[in-house]
Amino acid sequence: MIISSDENTVIIPTSAIRFRIIANSNDFKDQEQKMLISNDIKPIFQDIMANSKTIDESRQNINKSLPTIEKTINRYTSNFSTNYGLNYFPEKTYRNVKYEAGNYESLVVTLGDGLGENWWCVLFPPLCLLEATDADIADAEYSFFIKDIIDEYS
């Protein structure tokens, strides 16, 4: 990951592993469910990243954690699918950088029909991104999973 001298520019490397949750719809209840699931899954990802020093270790740990991730999602809904591999991501502009649409290595969780807004982050390197509209990109925040873990136990 590259953070330029412009604090608002963050560049995700091409070798990143992304995570995406696509909500069933844009209905408030479906969007709330998406965020509850993302909050419950974050500690699983914190464990994965704490035990992953390389991208290959991250891949192995993600695969090992899939049953736990799916069990967590199943507490909210049984109508979902998961796919770890190459998945399509739409074009995204974040922190002054445009990311082209394309297939990226990622874990994608689709809730129900998967027609709603999505939440996404980068698992490796552990840079978490919020899905934002053009209107609120300036308000977007980022965090580092490892730093969050250290802060939590400090």
C-alpha positions in Angstrom: 0.0 0.0 0.0 1.2 3.5 -0.8 0.2 6.6 1.1 1.3 9.6 -0.8 2.5 12.9 0.6 -1.1 14.0 0.1 -2.8 12.6 3.2 -5.9 12.1 1.2 -4.4 9.7 -1.4 -4.2 6.0 -0.6 -3.2 3.5 -3.3 -4.2 -0.1 -3.0 -1.6 -2.5 -4.5 -2.7 -4.8 -7.3 -1.8 -7.8 -5.1 -4.4 -6.9 -2.4 -7.1 -9.1 -1.1 -10.4 -7.4 -0.9 -13.6 -8.1 1.1 -17.1 -7.1 0.0 -20.6 -7.5 1.5 -23.4 -6.8 -0.9 -26.7 -6.1 0.7 -30.0 -7.7 -0.4 -31.4 -4.2 -1.3 -31.1 -0.6 -0.3 -34.0 -0.9 2.2 -33.0 0.3 5.6 -33.3 -3.1 7.2 -31.1 -4.8 4.5 -28.5 -2.1 4.8 -28.5 -2.4 8.6 -28.1 -6.1 8.3 -25.1 -5.7 6.0 -23.4 -3.4 8.6 -24.2 -5.7 11.5 -22.6 -8.6 9.7 -19.6 -6.5 8.7 -19.1 -5.5 12.4 -19.4 -9.1 13.6 -16.9 -10.3 10.9 -14.3 -7.7 11.7 -12.9 -9.6 14.7 -12.5 -12.7 12.5 -10.5 -10.7 10.0 -8.4 -9.1 12.8 -7.4 -12.6 13.8 -6.7 -13.6 10.2 -4.5 -10.5 9.7 -2.7 -10.8 13.1 -1.7 -14.3 12.0 -0.7 -13.4 8.4 2.6 -11.9 7.5 2.4 -12.6 3.8 -0.3 -12.7 1.2 -0.1 -16.5 1.0 -0.6 -16.8 4.8 -3.6 -14.5 4.4 -5.1 -16.7 1.6 -4.6 -19.8 3.8 -6.1 -18.1 6.8 -9.1 -16.8 4.9 -9.9 -20.2 3.5 -9.6 -21.8 7.0 -11.9 -19.1 8.4 -14.7 -19.4 5.8 -16.8 -21.8 8.0 -16.6 -19.4 10.9 -17.4 -16.4 8.7 -20.4 -18.3 7.2 -21.6 -19.4 10.6 -21.5 -15.7 11.7 -23.5 -14.6 8.7 -26.0 -17.4 9.3 -26.9 -15.8 12.6 -28.5 -13.0 10.5 -29.7 -14.8 7.4 -29.5 -18.2 5.7 -30.1 -16.5 2.3 -26.5 -15.6 1.3 -23.6 -16.8 -0.7 -19.8 -16.5 -0.3 -17.2 -16.6 -3.0 -13.4 -16.4 -2.4 -11.4 -16.0 -5.6 -11.6 -13.6 -8.5 -14.7 -11.4 -8.1 -16.0 -8.4 -10.0 -15.7 -4.9 -8.4 -17.2 -1.9 -10.0 -15.2 1.3 -10.6 -14.5 3.1 -7.4 -12.9 6.4 -6.5 -11.4 6.6 -3.0 -9.1 9.2 -1.5 -8.3 10.8 -4.9 -7.5 7.5 -6.6 -9.7 5.9 -9.3 -9.8 2.1 -9.1 -10.8 0.5 -12.4 -13.7 -2.0 -12.5 -12.5 -5.5 -12.9 -12.0 -8.9 -11.3 -9.9 -8.8 -8.1 -8.9 -11.4 -5.6 -11.5 -11.1 -2.9 -14.0 -12.7 -0.6 -17.5 -11.6 -1.6 -20.6 -12.1 0.5 -23.9 -11.6 -1.3 -26.9 -11.2 0.9 -30.2 -12.3 -0.6 -30.6 -10.9 -4.2 -27.4 -8.7 -3.8 -29.1 -5.6 -5.3 -28.1 -3.2 -2.6 -25.2 -0.9 -1.8 -22.1 -2.7 -0.6 -19.5 -2.3 2.1 -15.9 -3.2 1.3 -12.4 -3.2 2.7 -9.0 -4.5 1.9 -7.9 -7.5 3.9 -4.3 -7.6 2.7 -2.6 -5.3 3.3 -5.1 -4.6 6.1 -6.5 -1.3 5.0 -10.2 -1.0 5.6 -12.2 1.1 3.3 -15.8 2.3 3.6 -18.1 2.2 0.6 -19.1 5.8 0.0 -21.0 7.9 -2.5 -19.4 10.8 -4.3 -21.2 13.1 -1.9 -19.5 11.7 1.2 -16.1 10.6 0.0 -14.6 13.5 1.9 -16.1 12.0 5.1 -14.8 8.5 4.5 -12.5 7.1 7.1 -9.8 4.4 6.9 -8.2 2.3 9.5 -5.5 -0.4 9.7 -6.7 -3.7 11.2 -3.4 -4.3 12.9 -3.3 -0.8 14.4 -6.9 -1.3 15.7 -5.8 -4.5 17.4 -2.8 -2.9 19.0 -5.0 0.1 20.2 -7.6 -2.3 21.5 -5.1 -4.1 23.8 -3.0 -1.0 24.7 
